[in-house]
Amino acid sequence: MKYYFFFLIILSLNLTAQNFENSIKKTEKLVEKFQDKNKIPGIAVSISYKDKLIYSKGFGVSNLETKEPIDPSKTKFRIASMTKSLTALTIGKLMEMDSIDINKSVYSYLKKLPKKKYDFTVKDVGGHLAGIIRVPSGERYDCKNTYSQADFYNSFENDDLLFEPKKQLSYSNYGYKLLGLIIEQQCGDNITNCHRKLILNKLNLDNITPDSKNNESLNNNFYIEEKGQNVLAPCLDCTFKHAQGCYISTSEDIIKLANGIIYKDRLLKEETIKELIKTQETLDGKKTGYGFGFSSRRDFYGNYYFGHNGGYQGTTTEYRIYPKESLVITVLTNKSGDFRLDDLLNEIGFQFIEQIK
């Protein structure tokens, strides 16, 4: 009997994929064209509809020398700032535990934080509205970096705000370091353990793990372009960067995380998710297109989505959740350069949404 039900599950998945056969064919052409144009060694694309994985494929290789093919269920990519969604979800869980109120001042949680000219809330920081500069003075991303968590309070005291909070949006990894410190204090553990026990373990996401310059779990090389040729990206230092980035994942585990977000009570309550994904506004009432750890906007064709992109040396990534259509798209690459994934995601989304309508 159990084999009969297993057969029915497989048949159901196949029928779902067959329903999108045209969209899948067009998606593969779009990805192949994009990969060729930008000379990207490896890409993983995974797509789910109504909580079912309907398409998942690797394009190219994880290693230009060994020609190891991309496997979307096994090949881990650096996901860069997509990690900010993970940090936001962790704060969401702490909100539900009455441990964090995002509308309170950051000074409510970090009593020793040097005072600035202006006060700002946890929510301001999560929405990149606090006026905090992008990176701390003295921090580097290569392996010559010496900036660590121990330097945070001194650098925060010396680094000026860019503007009065909520005047404008200014993307800040620095701000997410600050959120990481609040999480550690309220969670009672280091940031990666808090991510793990409050969010990742809930969905058995074993392939979403912290990155480090000596990470033995990496099964993917990362590339940049120099003089028209792909070369290995420089060593990446992940010291004190795990609230903002420095995670790796397969594309399929990002799909699972995304579905954990849109299906209520799997991770967080529906009202908590709404609070995190709702676009914030500047003082003059302009919408920023960013909530708390999530972009929140409409694509080129007017379809609403939320998600996040990411990029630093050796990686360019993006995932999108189209909640109305119950559609999730994840694209991960092992190269950085003068290209973005927005247009590609717009077109992939369009192909599937037109079939869903």
GUZATI-936046 format. One record per atom (N, C-alpha, C): residue in one letter; z, y, x. Coordinates in steps of 0.1 Angstrom, whole numbers, plus 5000, padded with zeros to 4 digits. Layout:
N
aZYX ...
This chain:
357
m500049885008 m500050005000 m500050135009 k500850125020 k500950245028 k499550275034 y498750175037 y497450195043 y496550265033 y496750225020 y495950285009 y496150435009 f497450475009 f497750625009 f497250695021 f497350625033 f496850685045 f495350715044 f494650615038 f493150625035 f492850745026 l493650765016 l493450875007 l493651005014 i494651015023 i494851145030 i493651175039 i493151075046 i492051095055 i490751135046 l490551065035 l489451105026 l489551245021 s490751285018 s490951425013 s490651525024 l491051495036 l490751595047 l489251595049 n488551485049 n487151485051 n486351555040 l486851535028 l486151605016 l486351765018 t487551805022 t487751945024 t486852005035 a486751925046 a485851975057 a484351975052 q483951875044 q482651875039 q482351995030 n483352035022 n483152155014 n482752275021 f483152285034 f482952395043 f481852365053 e481052275051 e480052235061 e479152345066 n478652425057 n477852545061 n478652645069 s479852675065 s480652765072 s480952715086 i481252585087 i481552525100 i480352545110 k479152515104 k477952515113 k477752665118 k477952765109 k477752905113 k478852945122 t480052895120 t481152925130 t480852875144 e480352755145 e480052695158 e478952785165 k477952825158 k476952915164 k477453045168 l478353105160 l478953225163 l479853215176 v480653105177 v481453085189 v480653065201 e479652975200 e478752945212 e478053075217 k477653155208 k476953275212 k477953375219 f479153385213 f480153465219 f480553415232 q480753285234 q481153225246 q480053255257 d478853235254 d477753255263 d477653395267 k477753485258 k477553635261 k478653675271 n479853625269 n481053675277 n481453585288 k480653475290 k480853385301 k482253325301 i482753285289 i484153235288 i484153085291 p484953035300 p484952895304 p485352805292 g486452845285 g486952765274 g487552835262 i487252785250 i487652845238 i488152725229 a489252755222 a489752665212 a489752735198 v489152675188 v489052735175 v489652635165 s490652675157 s491252595147 s491352675134 i491052605123 i491052675110 i491652585100 s492552645091 s493152565080 s492852635067 y492852555057 y492652605043 y493652535034 k494452605027 k495452545018 k496352445025 d496752485037 d497652405045 d497052285052 k495752265051 k495152155057 k494152195068 l494252135080 l493352165091 l491952115087 i491052205085 i489752175081 i488752175093 y489152245103 y488252255115 y489052275127 s488752205138 s489452225151 s488552175162 k488152255171 k487152215181 k487352295194 g487152225205 g487152295218 g485752325223 f485552435229 f484252475234 f484452495249 g483652435257 g483752455272 g484852375278 v485352435289 v486252355298 v487552435301 s488552365304 s489852425309 s489852445324 n488952385331 n488952395345 n487452385350 l487052495356 l485652495360 l485252395371 e486252355379 e486052255389 e485952115384 t486952075376 t487051945372 t486251915359 k485852025352 k485152025339 k485951955328 e487251965329 e488051905318 e487751975305 p487451905295 p487051975282 p488252025275 i488052125267 i489152185259 i489452095247 d490652065245 d491151985234 d492152075226 p491752115213 p492652215206 p493952155202 s494152025203 s495451965200 s496351955213 k495751965225 k496451945237 k496352055247 t495252125247 t495052235258 t495852355254 k496752395263 k497652505261 k497052635267 f496952735259 f496552875264 f497652965264 r497553065273 r498553175272 r498253255259 i499253285251 i498953345238 i499353495239 a499953545250 a500153685253 a500953745241 s500453855236 s501253935226 s501353875212 m500653765210 m500853685198 m502353645197 t502953635208 t504453605209 t505253705201 k504753825199 k505553925192 k505853885178 s504853805172 s505153755159 s506353655159 l506453575169 l507553485171 l508853555172 t508853665179 t510053745181 t510453805167 a509453855160 a509653915147 a510253805137 l509653685137 l510153585128 l511653545132 t511953545145 t513353525149 t514253635143 i513853755144 i514653865138 i514753845123 g513653805117 g513653775102 g514753675099 k514853565107 k515853465104 k517253525106 l517453605116 l518753675118 l519053775106 m518053835101 m518153915089 m518753835077 e518153715076 e518653625065 e520053575067 m520453575079 m521853525083 m522853645083 d522353765078 d523153885078 d523653925092 s522853895102 s523253925116 s522454045121 i521354085115 i520554205119 i520154275106 d520254405106 d519654495096 d518654575103 i517454555100 i516354625108 i516354775105 n516954815095 n517054965091 n518155035098 k518954965106 k520055025114 k519555075127 s520255165133 s519855215147 s520055105157 v519255105167 v519355005178 v520755025185 y521255145184 y522655165190 y523755095183 s523455055171 s524454975163 s524654835170 y523654785177 y523754655183 y523954665198 l523354765204 l523554775219 l524354895222 k525654885222 k526554995223 k526355075237 k525954995247 k525855055260 k524455115263 l523555105254 l522255155256 l522255305258 p521655355269 p521755495272 p521155575260 k521755685256 k521355765245 k520055845248 k519155845239 k517955925240 k518056055231 k517156145232 k517156265224 k517056235210 y516356125206 y516256085192 y516855945190 d517355925178 d517755795174 d516555715168 f516555585168 f515555515161 f516055375157 t515455315147 t515955195142 t515255075148 v515854955145 v515254825149 v513754815144 k513654855131 k512354855125 k511354945132 d511755065136 d510855155143 d510355085156 v511255015163 v510854955175 v509854835172 g510154755162 g509254645158 g507954685154 g507854815149 g506554865144 g505854955154 h506354965167 h505755045177 h505755195173 l506855235167 l506955375162 l508155445169 a508755385178 a509955445184 a509655545195 g508455555199 g508055645210 g508355585224 i508755465225 i509055405238 i507755375245 i507655405258 i506455385266 i506055235266 r504855205271 r504355065270 r505054975278 v505355005291 v506054915300 v507054995308 p508154945312 p509155015320 p508555065333 s509055175338 s508655215351 s509155115362 g508355075371 g508754985381 g508354835378 e507954805365 e507654675362 e506154645366 r505954515370 r504554475373 r504354335366 y503054305364 y502754175358 y502354065368 d502054105380 d501754005390 d503053955396 c502853865406 c504053795411 c504753875422 k504354005424 k505154095432 k506154165424 n506254135411 n507254205403 n508654175407 t509454275407 t510954255410 t511754305398 y511154365388 y511854415376 y512454305368 s513654305365 s514354205357 s515254265346 q515854175338 q516654215327 q517854305333 a518254285345 a519354355350 a518954505353 d517654535353 d517254665355 d517054745343 f517154685331 f516754745318 f517454875315 y518754865316 y519554985312 y519355105320 n519155085333 n518855195342 n517555255340 s516555165338 s515155215336 s515055285322 f515755235312 f515755295299 f516355435299 e517355455307 e517955585308 e517055685315 n516255635324 n515355725331 n513955745325 d513455655317 d512155665311 d512255745298 d511455845298 d511455935286 d510755875274 l511055915262 l510355875250 l509055955250 l507955905244 l506655975244 l506656075233 f507456055222 f507356145211 f508556115202 e508756205192 e509756185182 e509456055174 p510355965172 p510055845165 p509355865151 k508455785149 k507555785136 k506555895136 k506455965147 k505356065148 k503955995149 q503955885156 q502655815158 q502955675162 l501955585162 l502055455167 l501755445182 s502555385190 s502255365204 s502755235208 y501855145211 y502155005214 y503054985226 s504154905225 s505154905235 s505654765237 n505354705249 n506054585253 n507454615256 y507754725262 y509054775265 y509954765253 g509454805241 g510254805229 g510654665225 y509754565228 y510054425224 y511054365234 k511154415246 k512254375255 k513554415249 l513554535243 l514754585237 l515154495225 l514154455217 l514454365206 l514954235211 g514454185222 g514854065228 g516354065231 l516854185236 l518254195240 l519054195227 i518654255216 i519354255204 i519454105199 i518254035199 i518253895195 i519253815203 e519253835216 e520253755224 e521653775221 q521953905218 q523353935215 q523753875201 q522853895191 q523253845178 q523053695176 c522253635184 c521953495183 c522953415192 g523453485203 g524353415212 g523753325222 d522453355225 d521753265235 d520653345241 n519953285251 n518853355257 n517653355247 i516653445249 i515653465239 i514853345237 t514453265247 t513653145245 t514353035237 n515653025239 n516452925231 n516552975217 c516653105215 c516753165201 c515453135194 h514353165200 h513053135194 h512952985190 r513452905199 r513352755197 r514152705186 k515452745186 k516352685176 k516252755162 l515852885161 l515752945148 l514352935142 i513252915150 i511952905144 i511152785148 l510952765161 l510052665166 l510452515162 n511752495163 n512252355160 n512152325145 k512052435136 k511952415122 k510652345118 l509652375127 l508252315124 l507852215134 n508752175143 n508452075153 n507252125162 l507252255166 l506152305174 l506452295189 d506252175193 d506552135207 d505552195217 n504352235213 n503352285222 n503452445223 i504352505216 i504552645218 i505852655227 t505552695240 t506652695250 t506552815259 p507652855265 p507652965275 p506752935287 d506053045291 d505253035303 d506053085315 s505753045327 s506353095339 s505253075350 k505453145361 k504453135372 k504452995378 n505552915376 n505552775381 n505552675370 n504952705359 n504952625347 n504252495349 e504952385349 e504252255352 e503552195339 s503852255328 s503252205315 s501852265313 l501452355321 l500052415320 l499052305322 n498052295313 n496952205316 n495652285314 n495652415318 n494552505316 n494552605327 n493352635332 n493252745342 n492852875334 f493152985341 f492953115334 f492053195344 y491153265338 y490053335345 y489953475342 i489453555352 i488953685351 i487553695357 e486853805355 e485553815360 e485453915372 e484853875383 e484753965394 e483253945399 k482554065400 k481154065404 k480353965397 g480553955384 g479753865375 g480153715376 q481153685383 q481653545384 q483053525379 n483253415373 n484653375369 n485453325380 v486653395382 v487553355393 v488953335387 l489753265393 l491153235388 l491853375387 a492553385376 a493353505374 a494553515384 p495053635387 p496153635396 p497453575390 c498353535399 c499653485395 c500353575385 l500853525374 l501453605363 l502953585364 d503753695365 d505153685366 d505653705352 c506553615347 c507053615333 c508553655333 t509053705344 t510453755344 t510753855333 f511653825324 f512053925314 f510853965305 k509953875301 k508853905293 k508653815281 h509653735278 h509453635267 h509753685253 a510153805251 a510253865238 a508953925234 q508153965244 q506854035241 q505653945244 g505753845252 g504653755255 g505053645264 c504253595273 c504553495282 c504953365275 y504153325265 y504253195258 y502953125259 i502952995259 i501652925258 i501652835246 s500452795241 s500352715229 s499052655228 t498952545220 t497652495215 t497252575203 s495952575200 s495452645188 s496052585176 e496152455176 e496652375164 e498152405161 d498952435171 d500352465168 d500452605163 i499552695167 i499552835161 i499152825146 i498252735142 i497952705128 i499152665121 k499952565127 k501152515120 k502152635118 l502352715129 l503252825128 l502852925116 a501552955116 a501053045106 a501252985092 n501052855090 n501252805077 n502752795073 g503552785083 g504952805081 g505352935076 i504553035079 i504853175075 i504353195060 i503253145057 i502653175043 i503153085032 y503652975036 y504252885025 y505752905025 k506152975014 k507553025013 k508552925014 d509652975021 d510852895023 d510652785034 r509452775040 r509352675050 r510052725063 l509852855065 l510552925077 l511553025072 l510953125064 l511753235059 l511453255044 k512353335038 k512253365024 k511053455022 e510453455010 e509253525008 e509453675010 e510653725005 e510953875007 e511053915021 t511553825030 t511653855044 t510253865050 i509353775047 i508053785052 i507353905047 k507553945035 k506954065030 k507354185037 e508654185041 e509254295048 e508654305062 l508354195068 l507854195082 l506354235082 i505554195073 i504154215073 i503654345067 k504554405059 k504154535053 k503854635063 t502654705062 t502354805072 t503354915072 q503754965083 q504655085084 q503855215083 e504555325082 e503955455081 e504555555091 t503755655095 t504255755103 t504955865094 l505555965100 l506256065092 l505356135082 d504056145085 d503156215076 d502556125066 g503056005065 g502655905054 g501455825057 k500955835070 k499755755073 k500155615077 k499455515071 k499655375074 k499155345088 t499955265095 t499655235109 t498855105111 g498755025100 g498154895102 g498954785109 y500254815111 y501154725118 y502454725111 g502954605108 g504254585102 g505354575112 f505954455113 f506954425123 f506554295130 g505854315141 g505454195148 g504154135143 f503554205133 f502254155127 f501354275125 s500054265129 s499054355124 s498954325109 s498654425101 s498554415087 s497454505082 r496254455079 r495054545077 r493954465070 r492854535068 r491654465062 r490654455073 d489854345072 d488754325082 d487554405078 f486554385085 f485254465084 f484754455070 y484954335063 y484454315050 y485454345039 g486554405042 g487454445032 g488454345028 n488554225035 n489454125032 n490854145039 y491854135032 y493254165038 y493654045046 y494254075057 y494853975066 y496054025073 f496853935078 f497853975088 f497953875099 g498353915111 g498353825123 g498653905135 h498053865146 h498253935159 h497253885169 n496953975178 n496053935189 n496853945202 g496253905213 g496953905226 g495953905237 g496453965248 g495553965260 g496254015272 y496153945283 y496453995296 y495653905306 q495853925318 q494853865328 q494853705325 g493553665322 g493353525321 g493453475306 t493553565297 t493553515283 t493253625273 t492553585262 t492253675251 t492453585239 t493253635229 t493653545218 t493753625205 e493653555194 e493953615181 e494153515170 y495053535161 y495153455149 y495153545137 r494653495126 r494653575113 r495053485102 i495853545093 i496253475081 i495653555069 y494753495062 y494253555049 y495053495038 p496153565033 p497053505024 p496453475010 k495553565005 k494953544992 k494153414992 e493453395003 e492553275004 e493253155010 s494553165014 s495253055020 s494453005033 l493853095040 l493053065051 l493653115064 v493753025074 v494253065087 v493153035098 i492953135107 i491953115118 i492653155131 t492553065140 t493053085154 t491953065164 v491853165173 v490953155184 v491653185197 l491653095207 l492253115220 l491253095231 t491253185241 t490353165252 t491153175265 n490453115276 n491153115289 n490553215298 k490153335293 k489553435301 k489853575295 s490153675303 s490253815299 s489053885304 g488753995298 g487654085302 g487354195293 d486154245294 d485754365285 d485254305272 f485954225265 f485554175252 f486854165243 r486654165230 r487654145221 r487254045210 l488153985204 l487853885194 l487753935180 d487954065177 d487954115164 d486654085156 d485554115162 d484254095156 d483953945153 l484353865162 l484153715160 l485053675148 l486253715148 l487153675137 l486653725124 n486153855124 n485553905112 n484453815106 e483553775115 e482453695110 e482853555106 i483753495114 i484253365110 i484953365096 g485853465095 g486553485082 g485553505070 f484553585073 f483553605062 f482853485058 q482453395067 q481753275064 q482653185054 f483953175057 f484753085049 f485153145036 i485453275037 i485953345024 i484853345014 e483553365018 e482453365009 e482353225002 q482653115009 q482652985003 q483852964994 i484953024997 i486153004989 i486053074976 k485353194976 k485253274963 k484553194952 
